């Protein structure tokens, strides 16, 4: 299924740092796709548009700003939107816009962290989207060194902004945890055993912590309790199987560590705002134009 998703060839050349496209449109006629370049996408007047980012499929509000990581499958489709004047600003960013030596400097750490997190797709708050709108609009009218400096400033302000939300679970990578040997050990263990029962006592003993201390630890590092984190991992794996295989819902449920299909459906819907069947159908309808 995913083999049919379009690999977009962007207009960026090796000489370009980034390119800005500012347009008003009445439809999203480009199929879901991926590309090695990073993408910052701003949409206004888009209430009812459906956004796809990795394993996340959501209906958007009137305004949104999303940062898409390298090769993350993504796209927007009209869906329920009635507006004929959708304002879209898309910025394609070369993966080497800032080299590793520059990103290693303390001042650029927020931007470096944001680029790493973009592997999941990042949704910025509505407040930040509104604040950034005039700057993004002006950016397309700027040139020379001011063009570059203002964009770096925008990236820095976005990286430092509050209430960011990761969109996709499926692209969680081990590098997210490279600064903590304990959380990496936990991550590896859950990734290798998500299809089995994992008790709080068992996982706590793995890192020589009490269950109470461990729950505080994982909540601080991931923003989720142990049970929610394990279930999120299972739902992420289930999402991949729903999109990449023809396995039945029951088969996927058991393969991902859920021994009760009703429980699997309930947790999946809470996580994805759709039942497993709806999730698969929604994704299939999104890619039917490229099959």
C-alpha angles and dihedrals in degrees: 000000000000091000088074095058113117120254103213120216103212125209093246115122125200087258093057123089092194140331128224123210116190115184145149114223142169098215144020102237098167115098121234109283148156137226136176092246120091116244133209110195126190122187128184127181088022103125107152096022112133118229125203120196116163106305093344119103115177141158109238132222127237094287135021143160121206133181113209121200129224113296094354109147108243146153146147126230132188095243105152099350113126098183117112094195106061110169112216128179114186122185119191112201127199111239089234096050087123117025124225095258091055093045089051090066114101093237091060096046094103090054092046091051091048092051089052093048091048087079083084096041117252124232113200122211121270089245092056091044091055092046092050096046098086092044092051091047091050092047092069089057095051129086142177123031091333088062091057098041094049091051092051087050090052091050091050093050091048092048090052095045123113132238097034115165128207111226108195129047097188097077097055105141134196091241088071087073103037093117094061122056091192097052090044089053090050091046093051093047094050092045090054097042107031090116091062134061110275117192126206090236091053096050093043092054089051090068097030096250134127115251091249093050092044093053090052090047097052092042090055094047100041105019089238137094117246094259093048092046093052091046091049089053090050092047089049091054091045090052090055092050091048091053100037104037142040093229115140121255090251093052092049091047093056094040089057097051101265112130093183120058093201090054090048092052092048095049093042092052092048091051099040104024088236137074116253090257093049091046092054092045093048092052093046091052090051094056100037090100091064099043 
